[in-house]
Amino acid sequence: MAKSKEVFICQNCGVSSPKWQGQCAGCGEWNTLLAEVPAHPRKAGPARASRPDASSTLAAEAVVEQPRLTTGSTELDRVLGGGLVPGSVTLIGGDPGIGKSTLMLQAAAALHGAGLVLYATGEESLKQVALRARRLGLEAATARLIAETCVEDIVASAAGLGAKVLIVDSIQTMHSERIESAPGAVSQLRECTAELVRFAKASGTAVLLVGHVTKEGQIAGPRVLEHMVDTVLYFESDTGSRFRVLRSVKNRFGAANEIGVFAMVEQGLREVTNPSAIFLSRHAEPVPGSVITVMREGTRSLLIEVQVLADASLGVNPRRVAVGIDGNRLTMLLAVAHRHAGLQLQGQDVFANVVGGVRLAETAGDLAIVMAARSSLRDTPVANSLIAFGELGLAGEIRPVPFGEERLREAAKHGFKSAVVPEANVPKRPPDGMIVRGVTRLNQALDAF
């Protein structure tokens, strides 16, 4: 038998090389090439006989809508788009110890009403899983457990039991007998994920995969894994915080960028039904440099507090520090505020922060950032009952943002009485008890409070 020829595959991007080299030519990372033996190609067999047409139409397939499987957690169902879709494959990633396995064990216990649930673990023994379930108060769960790392055996067990939900923890510990590489290698990850995807689509079993992440926070392995699955969820958490944010990065059956908020307690992950209360400090008295804005995440509006501190610089070059805000955008907003509103920040160190550890990635917070900078510079507090949102242009104009009316309703629900928003976002009928002022220029917005 001819000896299998080794190839060297990058564990970061998946690029193959005929010989080892220190730096990957594809992604530029060092020491990421490992030797792997490719799978043997199948021998060409006789041509397949023609078979009847198996195609269908959209109208025929959309007649009956399959009900979704509820996971027992409102926040998880929200991120998934309403629940698990039968036959779907979901990949969940996050830092070590953030709560991936805890959430999967809680979901396995709550999904018993949908049918048999099989929990396959490749990292822990059955005794260890049982101890964790006892700590979470889930020892009475009816989910079946299996400690196995061979993906073919897991698929055979799930098919034999007729499982409706299959949880694999984690995909990096799985291996396929058709591949000679070690578990966690790029070829093993691709083959194991492809095998589970084929099983899910053929049997209608909902598959949940737990994935490790790299130091950059990405799912370990090539990005092709994220293309193969239907839904990709990421756990996010601020250092030292007990709150966890589960974000939908990709979802074929719901809204992308949807988030669910959880709190880590002794009994596991507990859902937070009112996340805005986490990100609002609501000072007893108004303080300079603090402005409330409304951020949009998926289909949810969240109230967050933006804080800016302007202090006299002791160095030649003033500092610009942004936490939760893009640093380049902060510099641009300060330049626009100087040009069109006369804010003298040249000799000031400016520190901007979003309370709660969240990241303000949209432009709706531009107006709140500039208002907080002016409030800190002039030591003039902004009223606790006021919110502001709007995009700031380089010409000093205030541009409208999407879902303005929904943002105002969320603010009114939390007791805010006044709002400064773009003129185009002023609703025909403001929320009860709220005064909404529309502005078109930055100087109008700064004079409004």
C-alpha positions as CSV (number, residue, x, y, z in Angstrom):
1,M,0.0,0.0,0.0
2,A,1.3,3.4,-0.9
3,K,2.3,5.6,2.0
4,S,-0.1,8.5,2.6
5,K,1.6,11.8,1.8
6,E,1.5,14.4,4.6
7,V,0.3,18.0,4.0
8,F,0.7,20.9,6.4
9,I,-2.5,22.8,7.2
10,C,-2.8,26.1,9.0
11,Q,-4.9,25.7,12.1
12,N,-6.0,29.3,11.9
13,C,-7.1,29.8,8.3
14,G,-7.0,26.3,6.8
15,V,-4.5,27.0,4.0
16,S,-2.5,23.9,3.1
17,S,1.2,23.7,2.2
18,P,3.3,20.8,0.9
19,K,6.0,21.4,3.4
20,W,6.3,23.0,6.9
21,Q,7.1,26.6,7.2
22,G,7.2,28.9,10.2
23,Q,4.8,31.5,9.0
24,C,1.5,30.8,7.2
25,A,1.4,32.3,3.7
26,G,-2.4,32.7,4.0
27,C,-3.0,34.6,7.3
28,G,0.6,35.5,8.4
29,E,0.4,33.7,11.7
30,W,3.5,31.9,13.1
31,N,3.8,28.3,14.1
32,T,0.2,27.3,13.1
33,L,1.0,24.7,10.4
34,L,0.5,21.1,11.5
35,A,1.1,17.9,9.6
36,E,-2.1,16.1,8.6
37,V,-2.9,13.1,6.4
38,P,-5.6,13.8,3.9
39,A,-8.5,11.5,3.5
40,H,-8.2,8.9,0.7
41,P,-10.3,9.9,-2.3
42,R,-13.1,7.5,-3.2
43,K,-12.5,5.3,-6.3
44,A,-14.6,6.2,-9.3
45,G,-17.5,3.8,-9.5
46,P,-20.0,3.1,-12.2
47,A,-22.2,6.1,-13.4
48,R,-25.3,6.5,-11.4
49,A,-28.5,5.6,-13.1
50,S,-30.9,8.4,-13.7
51,R,-33.6,8.6,-11.1
52,P,-36.9,10.5,-11.0
53,D,-36.9,14.2,-10.3
54,A,-36.8,14.8,-6.6
55,S,-37.1,18.6,-6.7
56,S,-39.9,20.6,-5.2
57,T,-41.3,24.1,-5.2
58,L,-41.3,26.8,-2.6
59,A,-45.1,26.8,-2.5
60,A,-45.3,23.1,-1.8
61,E,-42.6,23.3,1.0
62,A,-44.1,26.3,2.7
63,V,-47.6,24.9,3.1
64,V,-46.9,23.5,6.6
65,E,-44.8,25.5,9.0
66,Q,-42.8,23.4,11.5
67,P,-43.2,24.5,15.1
68,R,-40.1,25.6,16.9
69,L,-38.8,23.9,20.0
70,T,-38.7,26.2,23.0
71,T,-35.6,26.0,25.1
72,G,-37.2,27.1,28.4
73,S,-35.3,30.4,28.3
74,T,-37.0,33.4,26.9
75,E,-33.7,35.1,26.2
76,L,-32.2,32.1,24.4
77,D,-35.4,31.7,22.3
78,R,-35.2,35.4,21.4
79,V,-31.6,35.1,20.1
80,L,-32.5,32.0,18.1
81,G,-35.4,33.8,16.5
82,G,-38.3,32.2,18.4
83,G,-36.8,28.8,19.4
84,L,-34.9,25.9,17.8
85,V,-35.8,24.9,14.3
86,P,-36.0,21.1,13.7
87,G,-33.1,20.1,11.5
88,S,-31.0,23.2,12.2
89,V,-27.4,23.3,13.4
90,T,-26.4,26.0,15.9
91,L,-22.8,26.8,16.9
92,I,-22.2,28.5,20.3
93,G,-18.8,30.0,21.1
94,G,-17.3,32.0,24.0
95,D,-14.4,32.3,26.4
96,P,-13.6,29.4,28.8
97,G,-15.8,29.4,31.9
98,I,-18.3,31.9,30.4
99,G,-21.3,29.5,30.7
100,K,-21.6,27.6,27.4
101,S,-21.9,24.2,28.9
102,T,-24.1,25.5,31.7
103,L,-26.5,27.0,29.2
104,M,-26.5,23.8,27.2
105,L,-27.2,21.6,30.2
106,Q,-30.1,23.9,31.3
107,A,-31.5,23.8,27.7
108,A,-31.2,20.0,27.7
109,A,-33.2,19.8,30.9
110,A,-35.9,22.2,29.6
111,L,-36.3,20.6,26.2
112,H,-37.7,17.3,27.5
113,G,-41.2,18.2,26.3
114,A,-39.9,18.3,22.6
115,G,-38.8,14.7,22.7
116,L,-35.6,12.8,23.6
117,V,-32.5,15.0,24.1
118,L,-29.0,13.5,23.8
119,Y,-26.1,15.3,25.5
120,A,-22.8,14.1,24.1
121,T,-19.7,15.3,26.0
122,G,-16.1,14.9,24.9
123,E,-14.5,17.0,27.7
124,E,-16.1,15.6,30.9
125,S,-17.1,12.2,32.2
126,L,-20.7,11.3,32.9
127,K,-20.1,11.7,36.7
128,Q,-18.8,15.2,36.2
129,V,-21.8,16.2,34.1
130,A,-24.1,14.7,36.8
131,L,-22.3,16.7,39.5
132,R,-22.7,19.9,37.5
133,A,-26.4,19.1,37.0
134,R,-26.8,18.5,40.7
135,R,-25.3,21.9,41.5
136,L,-27.7,23.5,39.0
137,G,-30.7,21.7,40.5
138,L,-31.2,19.6,37.3
139,E,-30.6,16.1,38.6
140,A,-34.2,15.2,37.7
141,A,-33.7,16.0,34.0
142,T,-34.6,13.2,31.6
143,A,-31.9,14.0,29.0
144,R,-29.7,11.1,27.9
145,L,-26.0,11.4,28.4
146,I,-23.1,9.9,26.4
147,A,-19.3,10.4,26.8
148,E,-17.9,9.9,23.4
149,T,-15.5,11.6,21.0
150,C,-16.2,9.7,17.8
151,V,-18.7,11.6,15.7
152,E,-19.9,8.4,13.9
153,D,-20.8,6.8,17.2
154,I,-22.6,9.9,18.4
155,V,-24.6,10.0,15.2
156,A,-25.5,6.3,15.4
157,S,-26.6,6.7,19.0
158,A,-28.8,9.7,18.2
159,A,-30.3,7.9,15.3
160,G,-30.9,4.8,17.3
161,L,-32.6,6.7,20.2
162,G,-34.6,8.9,17.8
163,A,-33.3,12.0,19.5
164,K,-35.0,15.3,18.6
165,V,-32.2,17.4,20.0
166,L,-28.5,16.6,20.0
167,I,-26.0,18.6,22.0
168,V,-22.2,18.2,21.3
169,D,-19.8,19.6,23.8
170,S,-17.5,20.4,22.2
171,I,-16.8,20.2,18.5
172,Q,-13.0,20.6,19.0
173,T,-12.9,17.3,20.9
174,M,-14.6,15.3,18.2
175,H,-12.9,13.1,15.6
176,S,-14.0,11.2,12.6
177,E,-12.6,7.7,11.7
178,R,-12.3,8.7,8.1
179,I,-9.6,11.3,9.0
180,E,-6.2,10.4,10.4
181,S,-5.5,13.8,11.9
182,A,-5.8,14.5,15.7
183,P,-9.0,15.9,17.2
184,G,-9.1,19.7,16.8
185,A,-7.3,19.8,13.5
186,V,-8.8,21.7,10.7
187,S,-9.6,18.6,8.6
188,Q,-11.3,17.0,11.7
189,L,-13.3,20.0,12.4
190,R,-14.6,20.3,8.9
191,E,-15.4,16.6,8.6
192,C,-17.1,16.3,12.0
193,T,-19.2,19.4,11.4
194,A,-20.2,18.2,7.9
195,E,-21.2,14.8,9.3
196,L,-23.4,16.4,12.0
197,V,-24.9,18.8,9.4
198,R,-25.8,15.9,7.1
199,F,-27.4,14.1,10.0
200,A,-29.4,17.1,11.1
201,K,-30.8,17.8,7.6
202,A,-31.6,14.1,7.0
203,S,-33.2,13.3,10.3
204,G,-34.7,16.6,11.4
205,T,-32.8,16.6,14.6
206,A,-31.8,20.0,16.0
207,V,-28.1,20.0,16.7
208,L,-26.3,22.4,19.1
209,L,-22.5,22.6,18.9
210,V,-20.3,24.1,21.6
211,G,-17.1,25.7,20.1
212,H,-13.9,26.9,21.6
213,V,-12.6,30.4,20.8
214,T,-9.1,31.6,20.0
215,K,-7.3,34.5,21.8
216,E,-8.9,36.9,19.3
217,G,-12.4,35.7,20.4
218,Q,-13.2,33.8,17.1
219,I,-14.4,30.2,16.9
220,A,-11.3,28.0,16.8
221,G,-10.7,26.6,13.4
222,P,-11.4,27.9,9.9
223,R,-14.3,30.3,9.2
224,V,-15.8,27.7,7.0
225,L,-17.4,26.2,10.1
226,E,-19.5,29.3,10.6
227,H,-20.6,29.0,6.9
228,M,-21.7,25.4,7.3
229,V,-24.0,25.9,10.3
230,D,-27.3,27.7,10.3
231,T,-26.8,29.9,13.4
232,V,-23.7,31.2,15.2
233,L,-24.0,32.6,18.7
234,Y,-21.3,34.2,20.8
235,F,-21.1,34.7,24.5
236,E,-19.8,38.1,25.6
237,S,-18.8,39.3,29.1
238,D,-17.0,42.2,30.6
239,T,-14.1,41.2,32.9
240,G,-15.3,40.7,36.4
241,S,-19.0,41.1,35.5
242,R,-21.6,38.5,36.4
243,F,-23.7,39.4,33.4
244,R,-23.4,37.5,30.1
245,V,-24.6,38.7,26.7
246,L,-25.4,36.1,24.1
247,R,-25.2,37.6,20.6
248,S,-26.5,36.2,17.3
249,V,-23.8,36.8,14.7
250,K,-25.5,34.7,12.0
251,N,-29.1,33.3,11.9
252,R,-30.9,31.9,8.9
253,F,-34.1,31.7,10.8
254,G,-34.2,35.0,12.7
255,A,-32.7,38.5,13.1
256,A,-29.0,38.7,13.2
257,N,-27.2,40.8,15.9
258,E,-30.0,39.9,18.4
259,I,-28.9,39.7,22.0
260,G,-30.0,37.9,25.1
261,V,-28.8,39.0,28.6
262,F,-28.2,36.5,31.4
263,A,-26.9,36.8,34.9
264,M,-24.5,34.1,36.3
265,V,-25.7,32.9,39.7
266,E,-25.0,29.7,41.8
267,Q,-28.0,28.0,40.1
268,G,-26.6,28.7,36.6
269,L,-27.6,31.3,34.1
270,R,-30.7,33.3,34.9
271,E,-32.3,35.4,32.2
272,V,-32.5,39.2,32.6
273,T,-35.9,40.4,31.3
274,N,-35.1,44.1,31.7
275,P,-31.5,44.6,30.5
276,S,-31.8,48.4,30.4
277,A,-31.8,48.4,34.2
278,I,-28.3,46.9,34.1
279,F,-26.7,49.6,32.0
280,L,-28.4,52.6,33.7
281,S,-26.9,53.9,37.0
282,R,-29.6,56.6,37.4
283,H,-27.7,59.0,39.7
284,A,-29.6,60.5,42.6
285,E,-28.7,64.0,41.3
286,P,-27.6,65.0,37.8
287,V,-23.8,64.8,37.3
288,P,-21.7,66.5,34.6
289,G,-20.5,64.3,31.7
290,S,-23.3,61.7,31.8
291,V,-26.0,61.4,29.1
292,I,-28.5,58.6,28.4
293,T,-29.0,57.3,24.9
294,V,-30.9,54.4,23.3
295,M,-29.0,51.7,21.5
296,R,-30.6,49.2,19.1
297,E,-29.5,45.6,19.2
298,G,-31.5,43.3,16.8
299,T,-35.1,43.8,17.6
300,R,-34.5,45.3,21.1
301,S,-33.9,48.9,22.2
302,L,-31.6,49.3,25.2
303,L,-31.0,52.4,27.3
304,I,-27.3,52.9,28.1
305,E,-25.3,55.6,29.8
306,V,-22.5,57.4,28.0
307,Q,-19.9,59.1,30.2
308,V,-17.3,61.6,29.1
309,L,-14.6,63.2,31.3
310,A,-12.7,66.2,30.0
311,D,-9.7,67.2,32.1
312,A,-6.8,69.5,31.6
313,S,-3.9,67.7,29.9
314,L,-0.5,67.6,31.6
315,G,1.3,66.5,28.5
316,V,2.1,67.9,25.1
317,N,-0.3,65.6,23.3
318,P,-3.8,65.3,24.9
319,R,-5.0,61.8,25.4
320,R,-8.2,60.4,23.7
321,V,-9.3,57.2,25.5
322,A,-12.5,55.3,24.4
323,V,-14.0,52.3,26.2
324,G,-17.0,50.8,24.4
325,I,-16.7,53.4,21.6
326,D,-14.6,53.4,18.5
327,G,-11.5,55.6,19.2
328,N,-11.4,57.0,15.7
329,R,-15.1,58.0,15.8
330,L,-14.5,59.7,19.1
331,T,-11.7,61.8,17.6
332,M,-13.9,62.7,14.7
333,L,-16.9,63.7,16.9
334,L,-14.6,66.0,19.0
335,A,-13.3,67.7,15.8
336,V,-16.9,68.3,14.6
337,A,-17.9,69.7,18.0
338,H,-14.9,72.1,17.9
339,R,-15.6,73.3,14.4
340,H,-19.4,73.6,14.6
341,A,-20.1,74.1,18.3
342,G,-17.0,75.9,19.6
343,L,-16.0,73.3,22.1
344,Q,-12.4,74.0,23.1
345,L,-11.0,70.5,23.7
346,Q,-7.5,71.0,22.3
347,G,-5.7,71.0,25.6
348,Q,-8.0,68.5,27.3
349,D,-7.6,64.8,28.0
350,V,-10.9,63.2,26.9
351,F,-12.0,59.8,28.4
352,A,-15.2,58.3,27.0
353,N,-16.9,55.2,28.5
354,V,-20.1,53.2,28.0
355,V,-21.4,52.0,31.3
356,G,-22.1,48.3,31.8
357,G,-19.3,46.9,29.5
358,V,-21.4,47.0,26.3
359,R,-20.1,48.3,23.0
360,L,-21.8,51.2,21.2
361,A,-21.3,50.1,17.6
362,E,-24.0,52.2,15.9
363,T,-24.0,55.9,15.1
364,A,-27.1,56.7,17.1
365,G,-24.9,57.6,20.1
366,D,-23.0,60.4,18.4
367,L,-25.2,63.2,19.8
368,A,-25.1,61.8,23.3
369,I,-21.2,61.6,23.2
370,V,-20.9,65.2,22.2
371,M,-23.5,66.4,24.7
372,A,-21.6,64.5,27.5
373,A,-18.3,66.1,26.4
374,R,-19.8,69.6,26.6
375,S,-21.4,68.8,29.9
376,S,-18.1,67.7,31.3
377,L,-16.1,70.6,29.8
378,R,-18.4,73.3,31.2
379,D,-19.3,71.3,34.4
380,T,-23.0,71.6,33.5
381,P,-25.1,68.5,34.4
382,V,-27.7,67.1,32.0
383,A,-31.1,66.4,33.5
384,N,-31.7,62.8,34.6
385,S,-35.0,62.7,32.7
386,L,-33.5,63.6,29.3
387,I,-32.3,61.2,26.6
388,A,-30.6,62.0,23.3
389,F,-29.8,60.1,20.1
390,G,-28.8,60.9,16.5
391,E,-26.0,60.6,14.0
392,L,-23.6,63.5,13.7
393,G,-22.3,64.5,10.2
394,L,-19.1,66.3,9.4
395,A,-21.0,69.4,8.4
396,G,-22.5,69.6,11.9
397,E,-25.9,68.2,10.8
398,I,-27.9,65.8,12.9
399,R,-29.0,62.8,10.8
400,P,-31.9,60.5,11.6
401,V,-31.4,56.9,12.8
402,P,-33.5,53.8,12.3
403,F,-36.3,52.8,14.7
404,G,-36.6,56.3,16.2
405,E,-40.2,55.7,17.5
406,E,-39.3,52.4,19.1
407,R,-36.4,54.0,20.9
408,L,-38.6,56.8,22.3
409,R,-41.2,54.2,23.5
410,E,-38.5,52.3,25.4
411,A,-37.3,55.5,27.0
412,A,-40.8,56.6,28.0
413,K,-41.4,53.1,29.5
414,H,-38.4,53.8,31.9
415,G,-39.8,57.2,33.0
416,F,-37.8,59.6,30.8
417,K,-39.7,62.9,30.2
418,S,-37.8,64.7,27.5
419,A,-35.8,63.7,24.4
420,V,-33.5,65.5,21.9
421,V,-33.6,63.6,18.6
422,P,-33.2,64.3,14.9
423,E,-36.0,66.3,13.3
424,A,-36.9,63.3,11.0
425,N,-37.3,61.0,14.0
426,V,-39.9,63.1,15.8
427,P,-43.1,61.1,15.8
428,K,-46.5,62.5,14.9
429,R,-47.7,61.5,18.3
430,P,-45.0,61.5,21.0
431,P,-45.3,58.9,23.8
432,D,-47.5,60.0,26.7
433,G,-45.7,62.2,29.2
434,M,-42.7,62.8,27.0
435,I,-41.6,66.1,25.3
436,V,-39.7,65.4,22.1
437,R,-37.6,68.1,20.5
438,G,-36.3,67.7,17.0
439,V,-33.0,69.3,15.9
440,T,-31.2,69.6,12.6
441,R,-27.9,71.2,13.6
442,L,-25.4,70.4,16.4
443,N,-25.6,73.9,18.0
444,Q,-29.4,73.5,18.3
445,A,-29.0,70.1,20.1
446,L,-26.4,71.5,22.5
447,D,-28.7,74.5,23.4
448,A,-31.7,72.2,23.9
449,F,-30.6,71.0,27.4
